[in-house]
Amino acid sequence: MIDLSYQSPEEELKFDFLNDKNIRVYLKRDDLIHPFISGNKWRKLKYTLRRADLENKRHLVTFGGAYSNHILATSCAAAKFGFKSTAFIRGEKVQNETLMLCKLFGMDLLFVDRESYRDKSKLFSKNFESNSEAYFIDEGGSGPEAVKGCAEIINELTQPYDHIFCASGTGATAAGILKGIQLSALTTRLHSVPVLKGADFMKQEIEKFLPGSPAFELHTNYHFGGYAKSNPTLFTFIHDFATSTGILLDPVYTAKMMFALFDLIKHDYFTPGSKILAIHTGGLLGLLGMSKQMDLTKI
């Protein structure tokens, strides 16, 4: 049976401006769950892996971009728990550090053009219809099992919080946290920070995973240009945060979330005395994809 018992600690952040605002901020360190199957990637995969195991599906097939943390997590999880793995990679054939690690974990990589990539079910059927052991895992690990895994964040918490922040790409993590809040009958308010440009649609995506979900807030102005986009302001924030805490943030998800949270606190968005939890969803190897954009001489 696959061990699903990984948990992570809550760590309080110490900044002078938090004291000035009378706000306490904690970080749920899901980045510490595993070096490669970290953060919400583990939470999204854990029950998917168990279902595949119970159905005797020994070949995990999934999808993502060339720097996808989900692809890397799946490759490592497959190796760790005795599965074969294949990933369809969106776009032209490339080589990078993330894909190198995937190959070291034994994953087969199939590069497909962006038009073909849009129909993932068709790609799966065309290449694996005759393979009775193949198991379809959607891009980013999204699905009901992902929501179930992310809901467990709430059960692990050691204290109550007034607000919880998470970054959102597909909405599955936010939906899972909302489900946990709902099951525990908490008054905690969830704040989702989409990392995509023009992400007002994210509300519908989250509610699609969890119909009748509790109320939550979307903060859509912290995308820094769109998915996997960044700028010197965000790089400086990552540097300053790491220098002050010893904790790395990735530029695709967690840095945007923490920047949003700090900005809102500085603009008195929250009632003094509030206690806030931010979810560190891991994915730190996303820094590798940005290394050429980060001018270290200017930070």
BAMI-817533 format. One record per residue (C-alpha): residue number from 0; x, y negated, z. Coordinates in steps of 0.02 Angstrom, whole numbers, plus 50000, padded with zeros to 5 digits. Example, Ala and Ser with C-alpha at 12.3 -4.5 7.8 and 13.67 -1.06 7.14 Angstrom:
BAMI-817533
<resi = 0 | X = 50615 | Y = 50225 | Z = 50390> .
<resi = 1 | X = 50684 | Y = 50053 | Z = 50357> .
end
This chain:
BAMI-817533
<resi = 0 | X = 50000 | Y = 50000 | Z = 50000> .
<resi = 1 | X = 50063 | Y = 49826 | Z = 49955> .
<resi = 2 | X = 50111 | Y = 49724 | Z = 50110> .
<resi = 3 | X = 50006 | Y = 49565 | Z = 50113> .
<resi = 4 | X = 50063 | Y = 49500 | Z = 50283> .
<resi = 5 | X = 50176 | Y = 49354 | Z = 50234> .
<resi = 6 | X = 50136 | Y = 49193 | Z = 50328> .
<resi = 7 | X = 50216 | Y = 49022 | Z = 50345> .
<resi = 8 | X = 50242 | Y = 48894 | Z = 50485> .
<resi = 9 | X = 50173 | Y = 48718 | Z = 50506> .
<resi = 10 | X = 50307 | Y = 48585 | Z = 50527> .
<resi = 11 | X = 50276 | Y = 48407 | Z = 50585> .
<resi = 12 | X = 50355 | Y = 48268 | Z = 50483> .
<resi = 13 | X = 50439 | Y = 48124 | Z = 50573> .
<resi = 14 | X = 50439 | Y = 47953 | Z = 50487> .
<resi = 15 | X = 50433 | Y = 47783 | Z = 50568> .
<resi = 16 | X = 50288 | Y = 47725 | Z = 50459> .
<resi = 17 | X = 50182 | Y = 47872 | Z = 50522> .
<resi = 18 | X = 50210 | Y = 47813 | Z = 50701> .
<resi = 19 | X = 50167 | Y = 47635 | Z = 50650> .
<resi = 20 | X = 50003 | Y = 47696 | Z = 50573> .
<resi = 21 | X = 49967 | Y = 47816 | Z = 50717> .
<resi = 22 | X = 49951 | Y = 47962 | Z = 50595> .
<resi = 23 | X = 50024 | Y = 48136 | Z = 50620> .
<resi = 24 | X = 50071 | Y = 48235 | Z = 50464> .
<resi = 25 | X = 50115 | Y = 48420 | Z = 50458> .
<resi = 26 | X = 50179 | Y = 48525 | Z = 50313> .
<resi = 27 | X = 50121 | Y = 48705 | Z = 50290> .
<resi = 28 | X = 50285 | Y = 48781 | Z = 50231> .
<resi = 29 | X = 50222 | Y = 48907 | Z = 50104> .
<resi = 30 | X = 50385 | Y = 48875 | Z = 50011> .
<resi = 31 | X = 50466 | Y = 48986 | Z = 50145> .
<resi = 32 | X = 50358 | Y = 49138 | Z = 50106> .
<resi = 33 | X = 50482 | Y = 49206 | Z = 49977> .
<resi = 34 | X = 50623 | Y = 49134 | Z = 49869> .
<resi = 35 | X = 50532 | Y = 49174 | Z = 49706> .
<resi = 36 | X = 50355 | Y = 49231 | Z = 49751> .
<resi = 37 | X = 50330 | Y = 49073 | Z = 49850> .
<resi = 38 | X = 50187 | Y = 48962 | Z = 49902> .
<resi = 39 | X = 50020 | Y = 48975 | Z = 49817> .
<resi = 40 | X = 50096 | Y = 49090 | Z = 49687> .
<resi = 41 | X = 50105 | Y = 49227 | Z = 49818> .
<resi = 42 | X = 49933 | Y = 49186 | Z = 49885> .
<resi = 43 | X = 49860 | Y = 49193 | Z = 49709> .
<resi = 44 | X = 49947 | Y = 49356 | Z = 49665> .
<resi = 45 | X = 49929 | Y = 49458 | Z = 49824> .
<resi = 46 | X = 49752 | Y = 49525 | Z = 49798> .
<resi = 47 | X = 49777 | Y = 49535 | Z = 49610> .
<resi = 48 | X = 49923 | Y = 49652 | Z = 49642> .
<resi = 49 | X = 49821 | Y = 49756 | Z = 49762> .
<resi = 50 | X = 49677 | Y = 49771 | Z = 49638> .
<resi = 51 | X = 49797 | Y = 49822 | Z = 49499> .
<resi = 52 | X = 49874 | Y = 49951 | Z = 49616> .
<resi = 53 | X = 49705 | Y = 50022 | Z = 49665> .
<resi = 54 | X = 49654 | Y = 50035 | Z = 49481> .
<resi = 55 | X = 49819 | Y = 50122 | Z = 49438> .
<resi = 56 | X = 49867 | Y = 49981 | Z = 49320> .
<resi = 57 | X = 50056 | Y = 49980 | Z = 49321> .
<resi = 58 | X = 50091 | Y = 49848 | Z = 49189> .
<resi = 59 | X = 50057 | Y = 49665 | Z = 49233> .
<resi = 60 | X = 50027 | Y = 49552 | Z = 49083> .
<resi = 61 | X = 50015 | Y = 49365 | Z = 49108> .
<resi = 62 | X = 50037 | Y = 49193 | Z = 49027> .
<resi = 63 | X = 50127 | Y = 49029 | Z = 49051> .
<resi = 64 | X = 50249 | Y = 48897 | Z = 48992> .
<resi = 65 | X = 50437 | Y = 48912 | Z = 48981> .
<resi = 66 | X = 50462 | Y = 48842 | Z = 49158> .
<resi = 67 | X = 50312 | Y = 48925 | Z = 49239> .
<resi = 68 | X = 50333 | Y = 48966 | Z = 49423> .
<resi = 69 | X = 50188 | Y = 49088 | Z = 49405> .
<resi = 70 | X = 50283 | Y = 49184 | Z = 49270> .
<resi = 71 | X = 50436 | Y = 49195 | Z = 49381> .
<resi = 72 | X = 50334 | Y = 49246 | Z = 49534> .
<resi = 73 | X = 50246 | Y = 49382 | Z = 49434> .
<resi = 74 | X = 50410 | Y = 49451 | Z = 49368> .
<resi = 75 | X = 50484 | Y = 49461 | Z = 49543> .
<resi = 76 | X = 50325 | Y = 49534 | Z = 49620> .
<resi = 77 | X = 50317 | Y = 49666 | Z = 49483> .
<resi = 78 | X = 50496 | Y = 49719 | Z = 49518> .
<resi = 79 | X = 50469 | Y = 49717 | Z = 49707> .
<resi = 80 | X = 50309 | Y = 49821 | Z = 49704> .
<resi = 81 | X = 50350 | Y = 49941 | Z = 49562> .
<resi = 82 | X = 50257 | Y = 49868 | Z = 49413> .
<resi = 83 | X = 50312 | Y = 49836 | Z = 49235> .
<resi = 84 | X = 50284 | Y = 49656 | Z = 49178> .
<resi = 85 | X = 50260 | Y = 49558 | Z = 49017> .
<resi = 86 | X = 50226 | Y = 49373 | Z = 48991> .
<resi = 87 | X = 50163 | Y = 49277 | Z = 48840> .
<resi = 88 | X = 50263 | Y = 49115 | Z = 48837> .
<resi = 89 | X = 50181 | Y = 48963 | Z = 48758> .
<resi = 90 | X = 50282 | Y = 48880 | Z = 48619> .
<resi = 91 | X = 50442 | Y = 48910 | Z = 48523> .
<resi = 92 | X = 50575 | Y = 49032 | Z = 48582> .
<resi = 93 | X = 50690 | Y = 48951 | Z = 48710> .
<resi = 94 | X = 50815 | Y = 48998 | Z = 48843> .
<resi = 95 | X = 50820 | Y = 48920 | Z = 49016> .
<resi = 96 | X = 50858 | Y = 48963 | Z = 49197> .
<resi = 97 | X = 50679 | Y = 49013 | Z = 49240> .
<resi = 98 | X = 50663 | Y = 49134 | Z = 49095> .
<resi = 99 | X = 50836 | Y = 49204 | Z = 49132> .
<resi = 100 | X = 50776 | Y = 49250 | Z = 49307> .
<resi = 101 | X = 50618 | Y = 49328 | Z = 49236> .
<resi = 102 | X = 50722 | Y = 49438 | Z = 49122> .
<resi = 103 | X = 50836 | Y = 49485 | Z = 49266> .
<resi = 104 | X = 50680 | Y = 49547 | Z = 49358> .
<resi = 105 | X = 50642 | Y = 49655 | Z = 49206> .
<resi = 106 | X = 50502 | Y = 49554 | Z = 49125> .
<resi = 107 | X = 50473 | Y = 49564 | Z = 48937> .
<resi = 108 | X = 50444 | Y = 49393 | Z = 48858> .
<resi = 109 | X = 50334 | Y = 49367 | Z = 48706> .
<resi = 110 | X = 50341 | Y = 49192 | Z = 48631> .
<resi = 111 | X = 50182 | Y = 49137 | Z = 48541> .
<resi = 112 | X = 50133 | Y = 48978 | Z = 48451> .
<resi = 113 | X = 50020 | Y = 48857 | Z = 48543> .
<resi = 114 | X = 49868 | Y = 48890 | Z = 48434> .
<resi = 115 | X = 49873 | Y = 49078 | Z = 48465> .
<resi = 116 | X = 49907 | Y = 49048 | Z = 48650> .
<resi = 117 | X = 49738 | Y = 48964 | Z = 48674> .
<resi = 118 | X = 49646 | Y = 49132 | Z = 48658> .
<resi = 119 | X = 49730 | Y = 49233 | Z = 48794> .
<resi = 120 | X = 49602 | Y = 49373 | Z = 48792> .
<resi = 121 | X = 49632 | Y = 49398 | Z = 48607> .
<resi = 122 | X = 49820 | Y = 49403 | Z = 48633> .
<resi = 123 | X = 49800 | Y = 49531 | Z = 48770> .
<resi = 124 | X = 49682 | Y = 49641 | Z = 48667> .
<resi = 125 | X = 49790 | Y = 49632 | Z = 48511> .
<resi = 126 | X = 49947 | Y = 49686 | Z = 48601> .
<resi = 127 | X = 49886 | Y = 49795 | Z = 48745> .
<resi = 128 | X = 49714 | Y = 49863 | Z = 48700> .
<resi = 129 | X = 49783 | Y = 50039 | Z = 48685> .
<resi = 130 | X = 49884 | Y = 50027 | Z = 48846> .
<resi = 131 | X = 49774 | Y = 50095 | Z = 48986> .
<resi = 132 | X = 49898 | Y = 50036 | Z = 49119> .
<resi = 133 | X = 49900 | Y = 49853 | Z = 49064> .
<resi = 134 | X = 49820 | Y = 49728 | Z = 49184> .
<resi = 135 | X = 49770 | Y = 49552 | Z = 49128> .
<resi = 136 | X = 49822 | Y = 49409 | Z = 49243> .
<resi = 137 | X = 49766 | Y = 49237 | Z = 49187> .
<resi = 138 | X = 49882 | Y = 49087 | Z = 49172> .
<resi = 139 | X = 49934 | Y = 49024 | Z = 49343> .
<resi = 140 | X = 49859 | Y = 49179 | Z = 49425> .
<resi = 141 | X = 49687 | Y = 49099 | Z = 49430> .
<resi = 142 | X = 49533 | Y = 49202 | Z = 49472> .
<resi = 143 | X = 49426 | Y = 49264 | Z = 49617> .
<resi = 144 | X = 49573 | Y = 49356 | Z = 49696> .
<resi = 145 | X = 49673 | Y = 49193 | Z = 49693> .
<resi = 146 | X = 49535 | Y = 49101 | Z = 49785> .
<resi = 147 | X = 49525 | Y = 49241 | Z = 49913> .
<resi = 148 | X = 49712 | Y = 49233 | Z = 49946> .
<resi = 149 | X = 49717 | Y = 49043 | Z = 49961> .
<resi = 150 | X = 49569 | Y = 49043 | Z = 50082> .
<resi = 151 | X = 49679 | Y = 49133 | Z = 50209> .
<resi = 152 | X = 49779 | Y = 48974 | Z = 50235> .
<resi = 153 | X = 49642 | Y = 48914 | Z = 50352> .
<resi = 154 | X = 49646 | Y = 49070 | Z = 50461> .
<resi = 155 | X = 49834 | Y = 49050 | Z = 50487> .
<resi = 156 | X = 49826 | Y = 48872 | Z = 50555> .
<resi = 157 | X = 49883 | Y = 48849 | Z = 50734> .
<resi = 158 | X = 49784 | Y = 48690 | Z = 50766> .
<resi = 159 | X = 49638 | Y = 48590 | Z = 50693> .
<resi = 160 | X = 49665 | Y = 48454 | Z = 50561> .
<resi = 161 | X = 49557 | Y = 48309 | Z = 50506> .
<resi = 162 | X = 49620 | Y = 48317 | Z = 50327> .
<resi = 163 | X = 49710 | Y = 48443 | Z = 50215> .
<resi = 164 | X = 49803 | Y = 48394 | Z = 50056> .
<resi = 165 | X = 49850 | Y = 48507 | Z = 49910> .
<resi = 166 | X = 49912 | Y = 48482 | Z = 49733> .
<resi = 167 | X = 49799 | Y = 48549 | Z = 49595> .
<resi = 168 | X = 49835 | Y = 48620 | Z = 49423> .
<resi = 169 | X = 49695 | Y = 48745 | Z = 49393> .
<resi = 170 | X = 49592 | Y = 48709 | Z = 49550> .
<resi = 171 | X = 49605 | Y = 48886 | Z = 49621> .
<resi = 172 | X = 49709 | Y = 48836 | Z = 49772> .
<resi = 173 | X = 49591 | Y = 48694 | Z = 49817> .
<resi = 174 | X = 49441 | Y = 48810 | Z = 49796> .
<resi = 175 | X = 49522 | Y = 48938 | Z = 49910> .
<resi = 176 | X = 49556 | Y = 48810 | Z = 50045> .
<resi = 177 | X = 49377 | Y = 48749 | Z = 50031> .
<resi = 178 | X = 49316 | Y = 48926 | Z = 50049> .
<resi = 179 | X = 49419 | Y = 48947 | Z = 50207> .
<resi = 180 | X = 49350 | Y = 48784 | Z = 50276> .
<resi = 181 | X = 49174 | Y = 48842 | Z = 50234> .
<resi = 182 | X = 49195 | Y = 49015 | Z = 50312> .
<resi = 183 | X = 49266 | Y = 48939 | Z = 50472> .
<resi = 184 | X = 49129 | Y = 48804 | Z = 50478> .
<resi = 185 | X = 49259 | Y = 48666 | Z = 50496> .
<resi = 186 | X = 49233 | Y = 48479 | Z = 50471> .
<resi = 187 | X = 49407 | Y = 48463 | Z = 50393> .
<resi = 188 | X = 49409 | Y = 48359 | Z = 50234> .
<resi = 189 | X = 49504 | Y = 48427 | Z = 50084> .
<resi = 190 | X = 49599 | Y = 48309 | Z = 49969> .
<resi = 191 | X = 49652 | Y = 48374 | Z = 49798> .
<resi = 192 | X = 49790 | Y = 48285 | Z = 49702> .
<resi = 193 | X = 49779 | Y = 48339 | Z = 49518> .
<resi = 194 | X = 49947 | Y = 48341 | Z = 49429> .
<resi = 195 | X = 49863 | Y = 48320 | Z = 49260> .
<resi = 196 | X = 49819 | Y = 48158 | Z = 49174> .
<resi = 197 | X = 49633 | Y = 48121 | Z = 49157> .
<resi = 198 | X = 49588 | Y = 48255 | Z = 49283> .
<resi = 199 | X = 49414 | Y = 48200 | Z = 49332> .
<resi = 200 | X = 49358 | Y = 48368 | Z = 49262> .
<resi = 201 | X = 49449 | Y = 48453 | Z = 49407> .
<resi = 202 | X = 49297 | Y = 48431 | Z = 49518> .
<resi = 203 | X = 49199 | Y = 48546 | Z = 49402> .
<resi = 204 | X = 49344 | Y = 48669 | Z = 49393> .
<resi = 205 | X = 49352 | Y = 48683 | Z = 49582> .
<resi = 206 | X = 49164 | Y = 48700 | Z = 49597> .
<resi = 207 | X = 49167 | Y = 48833 | Z = 49461> .
<resi = 208 | X = 49276 | Y = 48941 | Z = 49574> .
<resi = 209 | X = 49169 | Y = 48902 | Z = 49727> .
<resi = 210 | X = 48988 | Y = 48852 | Z = 49692> .
<resi = 211 | X = 48911 | Y = 48760 | Z = 49838> .
<resi = 212 | X = 49081 | Y = 48708 | Z = 49905> .
<resi = 213 | X = 49098 | Y = 48581 | Z = 50045> .
<resi = 214 | X = 49128 | Y = 48400 | Z = 49997> .
<resi = 215 | X = 49306 | Y = 48356 | Z = 49949> .
<resi = 216 | X = 49404 | Y = 48211 | Z = 49875> .
<resi = 217 | X = 49502 | Y = 48198 | Z = 49713> .
<resi = 218 | X = 49647 | Y = 48076 | Z = 49700> .
<resi = 219 | X = 49678 | Y = 48065 | Z = 49513> .
<resi = 220 | X = 49800 | Y = 47919 | Z = 49502> .
<resi = 221 | X = 49958 | Y = 48011 | Z = 49553> .
<resi = 222 | X = 49995 | Y = 48115 | Z = 49398> .
<resi = 223 | X = 50150 | Y = 48013 | Z = 49346> .
<resi = 224 | X = 50105 | Y = 48029 | Z = 49163> .
<resi = 225 | X = 50031 | Y = 48204 | Z = 49160> .
<resi = 226 | X = 50075 | Y = 48386 | Z = 49188> .
<resi = 227 | X = 50263 | Y = 48411 | Z = 49211> .
<resi = 228 | X = 50288 | Y = 48225 | Z = 49179> .
<resi = 229 | X = 50388 | Y = 48118 | Z = 49297> .
<resi = 230 | X = 50485 | Y = 47955 | Z = 49314> .
<resi = 231 | X = 50625 | Y = 47878 | Z = 49419> .
<resi = 232 | X = 50503 | Y = 47825 | Z = 49555> .
<resi = 233 | X = 50456 | Y = 48006 | Z = 49588> .
<resi = 234 | X = 50636 | Y = 48066 | Z = 49579> .
<resi = 235 | X = 50685 | Y = 47935 | Z = 49707> .
<resi = 236 | X = 50542 | Y = 47992 | Z = 49819> .
<resi = 237 | X = 50602 | Y = 48174 | Z = 49807> .
<resi = 238 | X = 50778 | Y = 48119 | Z = 49852> .
<resi = 239 | X = 50724 | Y = 48011 | Z = 49999> .
<resi = 240 | X = 50607 | Y = 48145 | Z = 50066> .
<resi = 241 | X = 50741 | Y = 48280 | Z = 50056> .
<resi = 242 | X = 50870 | Y = 48165 | Z = 50137> .
<resi = 243 | X = 50751 | Y = 48126 | Z = 50281> .
<resi = 244 | X = 50681 | Y = 48301 | Z = 50312> .
<resi = 245 | X = 50794 | Y = 48434 | Z = 50236> .
<resi = 246 | X = 50643 | Y = 48491 | Z = 50134> .
<resi = 247 | X = 50641 | Y = 48496 | Z = 49944> .
<resi = 248 | X = 50488 | Y = 48451 | Z = 49843> .
<resi = 249 | X = 50459 | Y = 48499 | Z = 49662> .
<resi = 250 | X = 50420 | Y = 48361 | Z = 49535> .
<resi = 251 | X = 50275 | Y = 48454 | Z = 49454> .
<resi = 252 | X = 50162 | Y = 48481 | Z = 49605> .
<resi = 253 | X = 50216 | Y = 48450 | Z = 49784> .
<resi = 254 | X = 50309 | Y = 48285 | Z = 49758> .
<resi = 255 | X = 50156 | Y = 48208 | Z = 49677> .
<resi = 256 | X = 50047 | Y = 48269 | Z = 49819> .
<resi = 257 | X = 50162 | Y = 48201 | Z = 49955> .
<resi = 258 | X = 50184 | Y = 48036 | Z = 49863> .
<resi = 259 | X = 49994 | Y = 48020 | Z = 49856> .
<resi = 260 | X = 49975 | Y = 48061 | Z = 50041> .
<resi = 261 | X = 50110 | Y = 47937 | Z = 50096> .
<resi = 262 | X = 50041 | Y = 47801 | Z = 49982> .
<resi = 263 | X = 49865 | Y = 47824 | Z = 50051> .
<resi = 264 | X = 49929 | Y = 47817 | Z = 50230> .
<resi = 265 | X = 50026 | Y = 47658 | Z = 50195> .
<resi = 266 | X = 49866 | Y = 47580 | Z = 50125> .
<resi = 267 | X = 49766 | Y = 47625 | Z = 50282> .
<resi = 268 | X = 49657 | Y = 47755 | Z = 50197> .
<resi = 269 | X = 49642 | Y = 47859 | Z = 50356> .
<resi = 270 | X = 49576 | Y = 47821 | Z = 50529> .
<resi = 271 | X = 49716 | Y = 47794 | Z = 50656> .
<resi = 272 | X = 49740 | Y = 47951 | Z = 50760> .
<resi = 273 | X = 49708 | Y = 48066 | Z = 50612> .
<resi = 274 | X = 49800 | Y = 48230 | Z = 50599> .
<resi = 275 | X = 49839 | Y = 48283 | Z = 50419> .
<resi = 276 | X = 49907 | Y = 48445 | Z = 50346> .
<resi = 277 | X = 49991 | Y = 48453 | Z = 50174> .
<resi = 278 | X = 50015 | Y = 48621 | Z = 50088> .
<resi = 279 | X = 50190 | Y = 48649 | Z = 50019> .
<resi = 280 | X = 50149 | Y = 48764 | Z = 49874> .
<resi = 281 | X = 50329 | Y = 48811 | Z = 49835> .
<resi = 282 | X = 50382 | Y = 48811 | Z = 49654> .
<resi = 283 | X = 50548 | Y = 48728 | Z = 49691> .
<resi = 284 | X = 50629 | Y = 48799 | Z = 49535> .
<resi = 285 | X = 50526 | Y = 48668 | Z = 49444> .
<resi = 286 | X = 50671 | Y = 48555 | Z = 49490> .
<resi = 287 | X = 50778 | Y = 48650 | Z = 49364> .
<resi = 288 | X = 50667 | Y = 48597 | Z = 49221> .
<resi = 289 | X = 50689 | Y = 48415 | Z = 49271> .
<resi = 290 | X = 50875 | Y = 48417 | Z = 49307> .
<resi = 291 | X = 50923 | Y = 48331 | Z = 49144> .
<resi = 292 | X = 50797 | Y = 48192 | Z = 49177> .
<resi = 293 | X = 50860 | Y = 48155 | Z = 49352> .
<resi = 294 | X = 51000 | Y = 48026 | Z = 49346> .
<resi = 295 | X = 51086 | Y = 48066 | Z = 49511> .
<resi = 296 | X = 51196 | Y = 47912 | Z = 49493> .
<resi = 297 | X = 51043 | Y = 47801 | Z = 49520> .
<resi = 298 | X = 50972 | Y = 47881 | Z = 49677> .
end
